[in-house]
Amino acid sequence: MSLSIYFLRHGETTYSQTGSYCGDIDPELTPAGQRMAQAFADAYRTLNWSAVYSSPMRRAIATAKPLCQAIGAEIHGRDGLKEIKYGAWEGKTLEYVKEHFSADYLKWLAEPGWNAPTGGETAYEIANRAMPVIFEIQQQQPEGNVLVVSHKATIRILLCSLLGIELGRYRDRIAVPAASLCVVKFDDHGPLLETLGDRSHMTDDLRQLPGT
């Protein structure tokens, strides 16, 4: 039996709706986001889960809770799974950032691997704190199904790290809508991406909501 890691992005927040930058900011899920979390739990509660890991941020914990309550599992919080720190851009719209931080924004847009939002984190810094959580999971849970609940940028960077995609291209190569699921299987040949950005566990009305 091999190890499969199920990467679940948290459900909708008000920042998912507006597209404003939200990293360190810690909003609650919207009612629709809560429904997304419950829909995932309803669809996947019968899978044989070995463990559940999550970012300690409220929106991630709230997304993990319905499944954990359904299966009686503990949530293992890990700081390494937190979202990118946007620094001075936190809570700001794209239009505001373009106007007030134009030089940093253009650098970040061109090469987010090595350039950070003003006062924030680079993709390499995120990989350096998030990948150790994956190594821990591989050591502690070498077989079975493990759920990892995290955030848009962090999941995309983890997937790039695992699949050999240059980290500076994480924004261009990987799509992870709100409450979507990505599955990576680990076997003798290394990580295999089996599922990317799947939202089939949701009802049609939830899937039609903005997935930013």
Beta strands, then each sheet from edge to edge (+ up, - down):
strand 1: 3-9
strand 2: 49-54
strand 3: 75-77
strand 4: 144-150
strand 5: 181-187
strand 6: 190-198
sheet 1: 3+ 2+ 4+ 1+ 5- 6+
end
